[in-house]
Amino acid sequence: MNSNHKIAYSFFLFLFISCFSFAQQAESEKVVLLKKQNGKRLEFYAKNTDSMSYSVFLRIVTQDYRRSSNRPVLKVIPANSETHLITLIKLIDKPGDYEQQFIVNEISQKLHIRKDFENFEIKIDDALKTESITIFESDHCTLCEDAKALFNNHKIAFNTKHIINDAEALELLLNNSGIPKDSIKNSPFILQIKSKVYTSISTEKALIDTINNYNK
């Protein structure tokens, strides 16, 4: 990393910690740091049991482990998820000492709602807040992030699953709903609300229309 990149990265870390210092905490009731030992490998995960996303900062200082990354880890932990942060590999003849700094920050949901939503009137049916909701997301899916932020902003609980990683659960859902598997081949986002499955939501407007028209 050249000097300009180091300066930029250091500034980003300073800005991150400074901007969120009012909300930071070593751990929260909803987001905790998990450690999983597997032989010489020590893996760190952040587990979020809340219905909203959080950002986390993890820094490991050690001379006893080789790290998958020497940089501090900055990640957004989605609602109801467990996310891998870093892997340490213990060096031979080392006691395994390390120091950690783990900071959890609540994310302002307004940062995640894109300006496109400002053009839509959103009416949340109260019944929606008590339904079982699952978002099947894919990698690099902006609409998936919009949906999660929208639900978080309106305090609607939901679960998240991955279209590829949770393919068996998705296939079972489609079979039970009578939806052909081929029909979702290019769908980056699938929404399940109770027994209803939506596979053709591809725009912000379609997402808002689905929510506004629920239970009508």
TIFI-765818 format. One record per atom (N, C-alpha, C, CB): atom name; x, y, z. Coordinates in steps of 0.2 Angstrom, whole numbers. Glycine has a CB too. Layout:
<nodes>
{CA, {X, Y, Z}};
...
</nodes>
This chain:
<nodes>
{N, {4, -6, 0}};
{CA, {0, 0, 0}};
{C, {4, 6, 0}};
{CB, {-5, 0, 6}};
{N, {4, 11, -5}};
{CA, {8, 17, -5}};
{C, {6, 22, 0}};
{CB, {8, 20, -12}};
{N, {10, 27, 1}};
{CA, {8, 32, 6}};
{C, {2, 35, 6}};
{CB, {14, 37, 7}};
{N, {0, 37, -1}};
{CA, {-7, 40, -2}};
{C, {-13, 36, 1}};
{CB, {-8, 42, -9}};
{N, {-12, 29, -1}};
{CA, {-17, 25, 1}};
{C, {-18, 24, 9}};
{CB, {-16, 18, -2}};
{N, {-12, 24, 12}};
{CA, {-11, 23, 19}};
{C, {-15, 29, 22}};
{CB, {-4, 23, 22}};
{N, {-13, 35, 20}};
{CA, {-16, 41, 22}};
{C, {-24, 41, 22}};
{CB, {-13, 48, 19}};
{N, {-26, 39, 16}};
{CA, {-33, 39, 14}};
{C, {-37, 34, 19}};
{CB, {-35, 37, 7}};
{N, {-34, 28, 20}};
{CA, {-37, 23, 24}};
{C, {-37, 25, 31}};
{CB, {-33, 16, 23}};
{N, {-32, 29, 34}};
{CA, {-31, 31, 41}};
{C, {-37, 36, 42}};
{CB, {-24, 34, 42}};
{N, {-37, 41, 37}};
{CA, {-43, 46, 37}};
{C, {-50, 43, 38}};
{CB, {-42, 51, 31}};
{N, {-51, 37, 34}};
{CA, {-57, 34, 34}};
{C, {-59, 31, 40}};
{CB, {-57, 29, 28}};
{N, {-54, 28, 43}};
{CA, {-54, 25, 50}};
{C, {-56, 30, 55}};
{CB, {-48, 21, 52}};
{N, {-52, 36, 55}};
{CA, {-54, 41, 60}};
{C, {-61, 44, 59}};
{CB, {-48, 47, 59}};
{N, {-63, 45, 53}};
{CA, {-69, 48, 51}};
{C, {-75, 43, 54}};
{CB, {-70, 49, 44}};
{N, {-74, 36, 52}};
{CA, {-79, 31, 55}};
{C, {-79, 31, 62}};
{CB, {-76, 24, 52}};
{N, {-74, 31, 66}};
{CA, {-74, 31, 73}};
{C, {-77, 38, 76}};
{CB, {-67, 30, 76}};
{N, {-75, 43, 73}};
{CA, {-77, 50, 75}};
{C, {-85, 51, 74}};
{CB, {-73, 55, 72}};
{N, {-87, 49, 68}};
{CA, {-94, 50, 67}};
{C, {-99, 46, 71}};
{CB, {-95, 49, 59}};
{N, {-97, 40, 73}};
{CA, {-101, 36, 76}};
{C, {-99, 35, 84}};
{CB, {-101, 29, 73}};
{N, {-95, 39, 86}};
{CA, {-93, 38, 93}};
{C, {-98, 39, 98}};
{CB, {-87, 43, 95}};
{N, {-103, 43, 96}};
{CA, {-109, 44, 101}};
{C, {-113, 38, 102}};
{CB, {-114, 49, 98}};
{N, {-113, 33, 97}};
{CA, {-117, 27, 98}};
{C, {-113, 21, 99}};
{CB, {-121, 26, 92}};
{N, {-106, 21, 99}};
{CA, {-102, 15, 100}};
{C, {-102, 12, 106}};
{CB, {-95, 17, 98}};
{N, {-102, 5, 106}};
{CA, {-101, 1, 112}};
{C, {-97, -5, 111}};
{CB, {-109, -1, 115}};
{N, {-94, -8, 116}};
{CA, {-90, -13, 115}};
{C, {-94, -19, 112}};
{CB, {-86, -15, 122}};
{N, {-99, -20, 115}};
{CA, {-104, -25, 112}};
{C, {-111, -23, 114}};
{CB, {-103, -32, 115}};
{N, {-116, -25, 111}};
{CA, {-123, -23, 112}};
{C, {-127, -30, 114}};
{CB, {-126, -19, 107}};
{N, {-133, -29, 116}};
{CA, {-137, -35, 118}};
{C, {-139, -38, 111}};
{CB, {-143, -33, 121}};
{N, {-139, -35, 106}};
{CA, {-141, -37, 99}};
{C, {-135, -40, 95}};
{CB, {-145, -32, 96}};
{N, {-129, -37, 96}};
{CA, {-124, -38, 92}};
{C, {-118, -41, 96}};
{CB, {-122, -32, 87}};
{N, {-115, -47, 95}};
{CA, {-110, -49, 99}};
{C, {-104, -52, 95}};
{CB, {-113, -55, 104}};
{N, {-98, -52, 98}};
{CA, {-93, -55, 94}};
{C, {-92, -62, 96}};
{CB, {-86, -51, 96}};
{N, {-92, -67, 91}};
{CA, {-91, -74, 92}};
{C, {-84, -76, 90}};
{CB, {-97, -78, 89}};
{N, {-81, -81, 94}};
{CA, {-75, -84, 92}};
{C, {-75, -91, 91}};
{CB, {-69, -82, 97}};
{N, {-73, -94, 86}};
{CA, {-74, -101, 84}};
{C, {-67, -104, 83}};
{CB, {-78, -102, 78}};
{N, {-65, -109, 87}};
{CA, {-58, -112, 87}};
{C, {-58, -118, 83}};
{CB, {-55, -113, 94}};
{N, {-54, -119, 78}};
{CA, {-54, -125, 73}};
{C, {-46, -126, 72}};
{CB, {-58, -123, 67}};
{N, {-44, -130, 77}};
{CA, {-36, -132, 76}};
{C, {-32, -125, 78}};
{CB, {-35, -135, 69}};
{N, {-28, -124, 73}};
{CA, {-24, -118, 74}};
{C, {-28, -111, 72}};
{CB, {-18, -118, 70}};
{N, {-34, -112, 69}};
{CA, {-37, -107, 66}};
{C, {-42, -104, 71}};
{CB, {-41, -109, 60}};
{N, {-42, -97, 72}};
{CA, {-47, -94, 77}};
{C, {-51, -89, 73}};
{CB, {-43, -91, 83}};
{N, {-57, -90, 72}};
{CA, {-61, -86, 68}};
{C, {-66, -82, 72}};
{CB, {-65, -91, 63}};
{N, {-67, -76, 70}};
{CA, {-71, -71, 73}};
{C, {-77, -69, 69}};
{CB, {-67, -64, 74}};
{N, {-83, -69, 72}};
{CA, {-89, -68, 68}};
{C, {-93, -63, 72}};
{CB, {-93, -74, 68}};
{N, {-97, -59, 69}};
{CA, {-102, -54, 72}};
{C, {-109, -57, 71}};
{CB, {-101, -47, 70}};
{N, {-112, -58, 77}};
{CA, {-119, -61, 76}};
{C, {-124, -55, 78}};
{CB, {-120, -67, 81}};
{N, {-129, -54, 74}};
{CA, {-134, -49, 75}};
{C, {-141, -52, 76}};
{CB, {-134, -44, 69}};
{N, {-144, -51, 81}};
{CA, {-150, -54, 83}};
{C, {-156, -49, 82}};
{CB, {-150, -58, 89}};
{N, {-154, -43, 80}};
{CA, {-159, -38, 80}};
{C, {-162, -38, 73}};
{CB, {-156, -31, 81}};
{N, {-168, -34, 72}};
{CA, {-171, -34, 66}};
{C, {-169, -28, 62}};
{CB, {-179, -33, 67}};
{N, {-163, -25, 64}};
{CA, {-160, -19, 60}};
{C, {-153, -21, 59}};
{CB, {-161, -12, 63}};
{N, {-150, -17, 54}};
{CA, {-142, -18, 53}};
{C, {-138, -14, 58}};
{CB, {-141, -16, 46}};
{N, {-132, -16, 59}};
{CA, {-127, -12, 63}};
{C, {-121, -12, 59}};
{CB, {-126, -15, 70}};
{N, {-116, -7, 60}};
{CA, {-110, -8, 58}};
{C, {-105, -9, 64}};
{CB, {-107, -1, 55}};
{N, {-100, -13, 62}};
{CA, {-95, -15, 67}};
{C, {-88, -14, 65}};
{CB, {-96, -23, 69}};
{N, {-84, -12, 70}};
{CA, {-77, -11, 69}};
{C, {-73, -16, 73}};
{CB, {-75, -4, 71}};
{N, {-68, -20, 70}};
{CA, {-64, -25, 74}};
{C, {-57, -24, 73}};
{CB, {-66, -32, 73}};
{N, {-53, -23, 78}};
{CA, {-46, -22, 77}};
{C, {-42, -28, 81}};
{CB, {-43, -15, 78}};
{N, {-38, -31, 78}};
{CA, {-34, -37, 82}};
{C, {-27, -35, 82}};
{CB, {-35, -44, 79}};
{N, {-24, -34, 88}};
{CA, {-16, -33, 88}};
{C, {-13, -39, 91}};
{CB, {-15, -27, 93}};
{N, {-9, -42, 88}};
{CA, {-5, -49, 90}};
{C, {1, -50, 86}};
{CB, {-10, -54, 89}};
{N, {6, -53, 90}};
{CA, {12, -56, 87}};
{C, {12, -63, 87}};
{CB, {18, -53, 91}};
{N, {6, -66, 89}};
{CA, {6, -74, 90}};
{C, {2, -77, 84}};
{CB, {3, -75, 97}};
{N, {-1, -73, 80}};
{CA, {-5, -76, 75}};
{C, {-4, -73, 68}};
{CB, {-13, -75, 77}};
{N, {-5, -76, 63}};
{CA, {-5, -74, 56}};
{C, {-12, -72, 55}};
{CB, {-2, -79, 51}};
{N, {-13, -66, 52}};
{CA, {-20, -64, 51}};
{C, {-22, -64, 43}};
{CB, {-21, -57, 53}};
{N, {-29, -65, 42}};
{CA, {-31, -65, 35}};
{C, {-31, -58, 32}};
{CB, {-38, -68, 34}};
{N, {-31, -53, 37}};
{CA, {-30, -46, 35}};
{C, {-27, -42, 41}};
{CB, {-37, -43, 33}};
{N, {-22, -38, 39}};
{CA, {-18, -34, 45}};
{C, {-22, -28, 46}};
{CB, {-11, -33, 43}};
{N, {-27, -26, 42}};
{CA, {-31, -20, 43}};
{C, {-37, -21, 48}};
{CB, {-34, -17, 36}};
{N, {-39, -16, 51}};
{CA, {-45, -17, 55}};
{C, {-51, -18, 50}};
{CB, {-47, -10, 59}};
{N, {-56, -22, 53}};
{CA, {-61, -24, 49}};
{C, {-67, -19, 50}};
{CB, {-63, -31, 51}};
{N, {-70, -17, 45}};
{CA, {-76, -13, 45}};
{C, {-81, -16, 41}};
{CB, {-75, -5, 42}};
{N, {-87, -18, 44}};
{CA, {-92, -21, 40}};
{C, {-99, -20, 43}};
{CB, {-91, -29, 41}};
{N, {-104, -20, 38}};
{CA, {-111, -19, 40}};
{C, {-114, -26, 41}};
{CB, {-115, -15, 35}};
{N, {-117, -27, 47}};
{CA, {-119, -34, 49}};
{C, {-127, -33, 48}};
{CB, {-118, -36, 56}};
{N, {-130, -37, 43}};
{CA, {-137, -37, 42}};
{C, {-141, -39, 47}};
{CB, {-138, -40, 35}};
{N, {-147, -38, 47}};
{CA, {-152, -40, 52}};
{C, {-152, -48, 53}};
{CB, {-159, -37, 51}};
{N, {-152, -50, 59}};
{CA, {-153, -58, 60}};
{C, {-148, -62, 56}};
{CB, {-160, -60, 58}};
{N, {-142, -60, 57}};
{CA, {-137, -64, 53}};
{C, {-130, -65, 57}};
{CB, {-135, -60, 46}};
{N, {-126, -69, 54}};
{CA, {-120, -70, 57}};
{C, {-115, -69, 52}};
{CB, {-119, -77, 61}};
{N, {-110, -65, 53}};
{CA, {-105, -63, 47}};
{C, {-98, -64, 50}};
{CB, {-106, -55, 45}};
{N, {-94, -67, 45}};
{CA, {-87, -68, 47}};
{C, {-83, -62, 46}};
{CB, {-84, -74, 42}};
{N, {-79, -61, 51}};
{CA, {-75, -54, 51}};
{C, {-67, -56, 49}};
{CB, {-75, -51, 58}};
{N, {-64, -60, 53}};
{CA, {-57, -61, 52}};
{C, {-55, -68, 54}};
{CB, {-53, -56, 55}};
{N, {-50, -71, 51}};
{CA, {-47, -77, 53}};
{C, {-40, -76, 56}};
{CB, {-47, -83, 48}};
{N, {-38, -79, 62}};
{CA, {-31, -79, 64}};
{C, {-29, -86, 64}};
{CB, {-31, -76, 72}};
{N, {-22, -87, 62}};
{CA, {-19, -94, 62}};
{C, {-13, -93, 67}};
{CB, {-17, -96, 55}};
{N, {-13, -97, 72}};
{CA, {-8, -97, 77}};
{C, {-1, -99, 75}};
{CB, {-10, -102, 83}};
{N, {4, -95, 76}};
{CA, {10, -97, 74}};
{C, {13, -102, 79}};
{CB, {15, -91, 74}};
{N, {18, -106, 76}};
{CA, {21, -111, 80}};
{C, {25, -108, 86}};
{CB, {26, -116, 76}};
{N, {25, -112, 92}};
{CA, {28, -110, 98}};
{C, {26, -103, 101}};
{CB, {36, -110, 97}};
{N, {20, -101, 99}};
{CA, {18, -95, 102}};
{C, {12, -96, 107}};
{CB, {15, -90, 96}};
{N, {11, -92, 112}};
{CA, {6, -94, 117}};
{C, {-1, -92, 115}};
{CB, {7, -90, 123}};
{N, {-2, -88, 110}};
{CA, {-8, -86, 107}};
{C, {-12, -80, 110}};
{CB, {-13, -92, 108}};
{N, {-7, -75, 112}};
{CA, {-10, -69, 115}};
{C, {-12, -64, 109}};
{CB, {-5, -66, 119}};
{N, {-17, -60, 111}};
{CA, {-19, -55, 106}};
{C, {-24, -50, 110}};
{CB, {-23, -58, 100}};
{N, {-24, -44, 107}};
{CA, {-29, -39, 110}};
{C, {-34, -37, 105}};
{CB, {-25, -33, 112}};
{N, {-40, -36, 107}};
{CA, {-45, -34, 102}};
{C, {-49, -28, 104}};
{CB, {-50, -40, 102}};
{N, {-51, -25, 99}};
{CA, {-56, -19, 100}};
{C, {-62, -20, 96}};
{CB, {-52, -12, 99}};
{N, {-67, -20, 99}};
{CA, {-74, -22, 95}};
{C, {-79, -16, 96}};
{CB, {-76, -29, 97}};
{N, {-81, -13, 91}};
{CA, {-86, -7, 92}};
{C, {-92, -9, 88}};
{CB, {-82, -1, 90}};
{N, {-98, -8, 91}};
{CA, {-104, -9, 87}};
{C, {-107, -2, 87}};
{CB, {-109, -14, 91}};
{N, {-110, 0, 81}};
{CA, {-113, 6, 80}};
{C, {-120, 5, 76}};
{CB, {-109, 11, 75}};
{N, {-125, 8, 79}};
{CA, {-132, 8, 76}};
{C, {-131, 12, 70}};
{CB, {-137, 10, 81}};
{N, {-134, 10, 64}};
{CA, {-134, 13, 58}};
{C, {-140, 17, 57}};
{CB, {-133, 9, 52}};
{N, {-139, 24, 55}};
{CA, {-145, 28, 54}};
{C, {-149, 25, 48}};
{CB, {-144, 35, 53}};
{N, {-155, 23, 48}};
{CA, {-158, 20, 42}};
{C, {-159, 25, 37}};
{CB, {-165, 17, 44}};
{N, {-159, 31, 38}};
{CA, {-160, 36, 33}};
{C, {-154, 36, 28}};
{CB, {-161, 43, 36}};
{N, {-148, 34, 30}};
{CA, {-143, 33, 26}};
{C, {-144, 28, 21}};
{CB, {-136, 32, 30}};
{N, {-148, 23, 22}};
{CA, {-149, 18, 17}};
{C, {-155, 18, 13}};
{CB, {-150, 11, 21}};
{N, {-160, 23, 15}};
{CA, {-165, 24, 10}};
{C, {-163, 28, 5}};
{CB, {-171, 26, 14}};
{N, {-163, 26, -1}};
{CA, {-161, 30, -7}};
{C, {-166, 35, -9}};
{CB, {-160, 25, -13}};
{N, {-164, 41, -12}};
{CA, {-168, 46, -13}};
{C, {-174, 44, -18}};
{CB, {-164, 52, -16}};
{N, {-173, 39, -21}};
{CA, {-178, 36, -26}};
{C, {-185, 35, -22}};
{CB, {-176, 30, -29}};
{N, {-184, 34, -16}};
{CA, {-190, 32, -12}};
{C, {-194, 38, -10}};
{CB, {-189, 28, -6}};
{N, {-191, 44, -10}};
{CA, {-194, 50, -8}};
{C, {-200, 52, -13}};
{CB, {-189, 56, -8}};
{N, {-200, 49, -19}};
{CA, {-206, 50, -24}};
{C, {-212, 46, -23}};
{CB, {-203, 49, -31}};
{N, {-211, 41, -18}};
{CA, {-217, 37, -17}};
{C, {-220, 38, -10}};
{CB, {-214, 29, -17}};
{N, {-227, 37, -10}};
{CA, {-230, 37, -4}};
{C, {-230, 30, -1}};
{CB, {-238, 40, -5}};
{N, {-228, 29, 5}};
{CA, {-227, 23, 8}};
{C, {-233, 22, 14}};
{CB, {-220, 22, 11}};
{N, {-237, 17, 13}};
{CA, {-242, 16, 18}};
{C, {-241, 9, 21}};
{CB, {-249, 17, 16}};
{N, {-239, 8, 27}};
{CA, {-238, 2, 30}};
{C, {-244, -1, 33}};
{CB, {-232, 2, 35}};
{N, {-247, -7, 31}};
{CA, {-252, -10, 34}};
{C, {-250, -12, 41}};
{CB, {-255, -15, 30}};
{N, {-254, -11, 46}};
{CA, {-252, -13, 53}};
{C, {-251, -21, 53}};
{CB, {-257, -11, 58}};
{N, {-255, -25, 49}};
{CA, {-254, -32, 49}};
{C, {-248, -34, 47}};
{CB, {-260, -35, 44}};
{N, {-244, -30, 43}};
{CA, {-238, -32, 40}};
{C, {-233, -33, 46}};
{CB, {-235, -27, 35}};
{N, {-234, -29, 51}};
{CA, {-229, -29, 56}};
{C, {-229, -35, 61}};
{CB, {-230, -23, 61}};
{N, {-234, -39, 60}};
{CA, {-234, -46, 64}};
{C, {-234, -52, 59}};
{CB, {-241, -46, 67}};
{N, {-232, -51, 53}};
{CA, {-232, -57, 48}};
{C, {-224, -59, 48}};
{CB, {-234, -54, 41}};
{N, {-224, -65, 46}};
{CA, {-217, -69, 45}};
{C, {-215, -66, 38}};
{CB, {-218, -76, 46}};
{N, {-209, -63, 38}};
{CA, {-206, -60, 32}};
{C, {-199, -63, 31}};
{CB, {-206, -52, 32}};
{N, {-198, -65, 25}};
{CA, {-191, -67, 23}};
{C, {-189, -64, 17}};
{CB, {-191, -75, 23}};
{N, {-183, -61, 17}};
{CA, {-180, -58, 11}};
{C, {-175, -63, 8}};
{CB, {-177, -51, 12}};
{N, {-176, -66, 2}};
{CA, {-170, -70, -1}};
{C, {-166, -65, -5}};
{CB, {-174, -76, -5}};
{N, {-160, -64, -3}};
{CA, {-156, -59, -7}};
{C, {-150, -62, -11}};
{CB, {-153, -54, -2}};
{N, {-147, -58, -15}};
{CA, {-141, -61, -19}};
{C, {-136, -56, -18}};
{CB, {-143, -62, -26}};
{N, {-130, -57, -20}};
{CA, {-124, -53, -19}};
{C, {-125, -47, -24}};
{CB, {-118, -57, -21}};
{N, {-123, -41, -21}};
{CA, {-123, -35, -24}};
{C, {-130, -33, -27}};
{CB, {-118, -35, -30}};
{N, {-135, -34, -23}};
{CA, {-142, -33, -24}};
{C, {-144, -26, -21}};
{CB, {-146, -39, -22}};
{N, {-144, -21, -25}};
{CA, {-146, -14, -22}};
{C, {-153, -15, -19}};
{CB, {-145, -9, -27}};
{N, {-158, -18, -23}};
{CA, {-165, -18, -21}};
{C, {-165, -22, -14}};
{CB, {-169, -21, -26}};
{N, {-161, -27, -13}};
{CA, {-161, -31, -7}};
{C, {-160, -26, -1}};
{CB, {-156, -37, -7}};
{N, {-155, -22, -2}};
{CA, {-153, -18, 3}};
{C, {-158, -12, 4}};
{CB, {-146, -14, 2}};
{N, {-161, -10, -1}};
{CA, {-167, -5, 0}};
{C, {-173, -8, 4}};
{CB, {-169, -3, -7}};
{N, {-174, -15, 2}};
{CA, {-180, -18, 6}};
{C, {-178, -19, 13}};
{CB, {-181, -25, 3}};
{N, {-172, -21, 15}};
{CA, {-170, -22, 22}};
{C, {-170, -15, 25}};
{CB, {-163, -25, 22}};
{N, {-168, -10, 22}};
{CA, {-168, -3, 25}};
{C, {-175, -1, 26}};
{CB, {-164, 2, 21}};
{N, {-179, -2, 21}};
{CA, {-186, 0, 22}};
{C, {-190, -3, 28}};
{CB, {-190, -1, 15}};
{N, {-189, -10, 28}};
{CA, {-192, -13, 34}};
{C, {-189, -11, 41}};
{CB, {-191, -21, 33}};
{N, {-182, -10, 41}};
{CA, {-179, -8, 47}};
{C, {-182, -1, 49}};
{CB, {-172, -7, 46}};
{N, {-183, 4, 44}};
{CA, {-185, 10, 45}};
{C, {-192, 11, 48}};
{CB, {-185, 14, 39}};
{N, {-196, 6, 46}};
{CA, {-203, 5, 49}};
{C, {-204, 0, 54}};
{CB, {-208, 4, 43}};
{N, {-198, -2, 57}};
{CA, {-198, -7, 62}};
{C, {-202, -13, 61}};
{CB, {-201, -3, 69}};
{N, {-201, -16, 55}};
{CA, {-204, -22, 53}};
{C, {-199, -28, 53}};
{CB, {-207, -22, 46}};
{N, {-200, -33, 58}};
{CA, {-195, -38, 58}};
{C, {-195, -43, 52}};
{CB, {-197, -42, 65}};
{N, {-189, -45, 50}};
{CA, {-189, -50, 45}};
{C, {-183, -54, 45}};
{CB, {-188, -45, 38}};
{N, {-183, -59, 42}};
{CA, {-177, -64, 41}};
{C, {-174, -63, 34}};
{CB, {-179, -71, 42}};
{N, {-167, -65, 34}};
{CA, {-164, -65, 27}};
{C, {-161, -71, 26}};
{CB, {-158, -59, 27}};
{N, {-161, -73, 20}};
{CA, {-158, -79, 17}};
{C, {-155, -78, 10}};
{CB, {-163, -85, 16}};
{N, {-151, -82, 8}};
{CA, {-147, -81, 2}};
{C, {-150, -85, -4}};
{CB, {-139, -82, 3}};
{N, {-151, -83, -9}};
{CA, {-154, -86, -15}};
{C, {-149, -92, -17}};
{CB, {-155, -82, -21}};
{N, {-143, -92, -16}};
{CA, {-138, -97, -18}};
{C, {-137, -102, -12}};
{CB, {-132, -95, -21}};
{N, {-135, -98, -6}};
{CA, {-133, -102, 0}};
{C, {-138, -106, 3}};
{CB, {-129, -97, 5}};
{N, {-144, -103, 2}};
{CA, {-150, -106, 5}};
{C, {-155, -109, -1}};
{CB, {-154, -101, 9}};
{N, {-152, -112, -6}};
{CA, {-156, -114, -12}};
{C, {-161, -120, -10}};
{CB, {-151, -117, -17}};
{N, {-159, -124, -5}};
{CA, {-164, -129, -3}};
{C, {-170, -126, 0}};
{CB, {-161, -134, 1}};
{N, {-169, -122, 4}};
{CA, {-175, -118, 8}};
{C, {-179, -115, 2}};
{CB, {-173, -114, 13}};
{N, {-176, -111, -2}};
{CA, {-179, -108, -7}};
{C, {-183, -112, -12}};
{CB, {-175, -104, -12}};
{N, {-180, -118, -14}};
{CA, {-183, -123, -18}};
{C, {-190, -126, -15}};
{CB, {-179, -129, -20}};
{N, {-189, -127, -8}};
{CA, {-195, -130, -5}};
{C, {-200, -125, -4}};
{CB, {-193, -132, 3}};
{N, {-199, -118, -3}};
{CA, {-204, -113, -3}};
{C, {-207, -112, -10}};
{CB, {-200, -106, -2}};
{N, {-203, -113, -15}};
{CA, {-206, -112, -22}};
{C, {-211, -118, -24}};
{CB, {-201, -112, -27}};
{N, {-209, -124, -22}};
{CA, {-213, -130, -23}};
{C, {-219, -130, -19}};
{CB, {-209, -136, -21}};
{N, {-219, -127, -13}};
{CA, {-225, -127, -9}};
{C, {-230, -121, -11}};
{CB, {-223, -125, -1}};
{N, {-227, -116, -15}};
{CA, {-231, -111, -18}};
{C, {-233, -112, -25}};
{CB, {-227, -104, -17}};
{N, {-231, -118, -28}};
{CA, {-233, -119, -35}};
{C, {-229, -115, -40}};
{CB, {-240, -118, -36}};
{N, {-223, -112, -38}};
{CA, {-220, -107, -43}};
{C, {-214, -111, -46}};
{CB, {-217, -101, -39}};
{N, {-214, -111, -53}};
{CA, {-208, -115, -56}};
{C, {-201, -112, -54}};
{CB, {-209, -115, -64}};
{N, {-197, -117, -53}};
{CA, {-190, -114, -51}};
{C, {-187, -110, -57}};
{CB, {-186, -120, -50}};
{N, {-188, -112, -63}};
{CA, {-185, -108, -69}};
{C, {-187, -101, -69}};
{CB, {-187, -112, -75}};
{N, {-193, -100, -66}};
{CA, {-196, -93, -67}};
{C, {-192, -88, -62}};
{CB, {-203, -93, -64}};
{N, {-188, -90, -58}};
{CA, {-184, -86, -54}};
{C, {-176, -86, -56}};
{CB, {-185, -87, -46}};
{N, {-175, -88, -62}};
{CA, {-168, -89, -64}};
{C, {-164, -83, -63}};
{CB, {-167, -92, -71}};
{N, {-167, -77, -65}};
{CA, {-163, -71, -65}};
{C, {-166, -66, -60}};
{CB, {-164, -68, -72}};
{N, {-169, -69, -55}};
{CA, {-172, -64, -50}};
{C, {-166, -63, -44}};
{CB, {-178, -67, -47}};
{N, {-164, -57, -43}};
{CA, {-159, -56, -38}};
{C, {-162, -55, -31}};
{CB, {-155, -50, -40}};
{N, {-169, -55, -31}};
{CA, {-173, -53, -25}};
{C, {-179, -56, -25}};
{CB, {-174, -45, -24}};
{N, {-181, -60, -19}};
{CA, {-187, -63, -18}};
{C, {-190, -62, -11}};
{CB, {-187, -71, -19}};
{N, {-196, -60, -11}};
{CA, {-199, -58, -5}};
{C, {-205, -63, -3}};
{CB, {-202, -51, -5}};
{N, {-204, -65, 3}};
{CA, {-210, -70, 6}};
{C, {-213, -66, 12}};
{CB, {-207, -77, 8}};
{N, {-219, -65, 12}};
{CA, {-223, -62, 17}};
{C, {-229, -68, 19}};
{CB, {-226, -55, 15}};
{N, {-228, -71, 24}};
{CA, {-232, -76, 27}};
{C, {-232, -82, 21}};
{CB, {-239, -74, 28}};
{N, {-238, -83, 18}};
{CA, {-238, -88, 13}};
{C, {-238, -85, 6}};
{CB, {-245, -92, 13}};
{N, {-237, -79, 5}};
{CA, {-237, -75, -1}};
{C, {-229, -75, -3}};
{CB, {-240, -68, -1}};
{N, {-228, -76, -10}};
{CA, {-221, -76, -12}};
{C, {-221, -72, -18}};
{CB, {-218, -83, -14}};
{N, {-216, -67, -18}};
{CA, {-216, -62, -23}};
{C, {-209, -63, -27}};
{CB, {-217, -54, -21}};
{N, {-209, -65, -33}};
{CA, {-203, -66, -37}};
{C, {-202, -61, -43}};
{CB, {-204, -73, -40}};
{N, {-206, -57, -44}};
{CA, {-205, -52, -49}};
{C, {-204, -45, -47}};
{CB, {-211, -52, -54}};
{N, {-202, -44, -41}};
{CA, {-201, -37, -39}};
{C, {-194, -35, -41}};
{CB, {-201, -36, -31}};
{N, {-193, -30, -46}};
{CA, {-187, -28, -49}};
{C, {-185, -21, -48}};
{CB, {-187, -30, -56}};
{N, {-190, -17, -46}};
{CA, {-189, -9, -45}};
{C, {-191, -7, -38}};
{CB, {-193, -6, -51}};
{N, {-189, -1, -37}};
{CA, {-191, 2, -30}};
{C, {-199, 3, -30}};
{CB, {-188, 9, -29}};
{N, {-202, 5, -36}};
{CA, {-209, 6, -36}};
{C, {-213, 0, -35}};
{CB, {-211, 9, -43}};
{N, {-210, -6, -38}};
{CA, {-213, -12, -37}};
{C, {-213, -15, -30}};
{CB, {-210, -18, -42}};
{N, {-208, -13, -27}};
{CA, {-207, -15, -20}};
{C, {-212, -11, -16}};
{CB, {-200, -13, -17}};
{N, {-212, -4, -17}};
{CA, {-217, 0, -13}};
{C, {-224, -2, -14}};
{CB, {-216, 7, -15}};
{N, {-226, -4, -21}};
{CA, {-233, -6, -22}};
{C, {-235, -12, -19}};
{CB, {-233, -7, -30}};
{N, {-230, -17, -18}};
{CA, {-231, -23, -15}};
{C, {-233, -22, -8}};
{CB, {-225, -28, -16}};
{N, {-229, -18, -5}};
{CA, {-230, -16, 3}};
{C, {-236, -13, 4}};
{CB, {-224, -12, 5}};
{N, {-238, -8, -1}};
{CA, {-244, -4, 0}};
{C, {-250, -8, -1}};
{CB, {-244, 2, -5}};
{N, {-250, -13, -6}};
{CA, {-256, -16, -7}};
{C, {-256, -23, -3}};
{CB, {-255, -18, -15}};
{N, {-252, -24, 1}};
{CA, {-252, -30, 5}};
{C, {-259, -30, 10}};
{CB, {-246, -31, 10}};
{N, {-262, -35, 10}};
{CA, {-268, -37, 14}};
{C, {-274, -33, 11}};
{CB, {-267, -34, 21}};
{N, {-274, -30, 5}};
{CA, {-280, -27, 2}};
{C, {-284, -32, -2}};
{CB, {-278, -21, -3}};
</nodes>
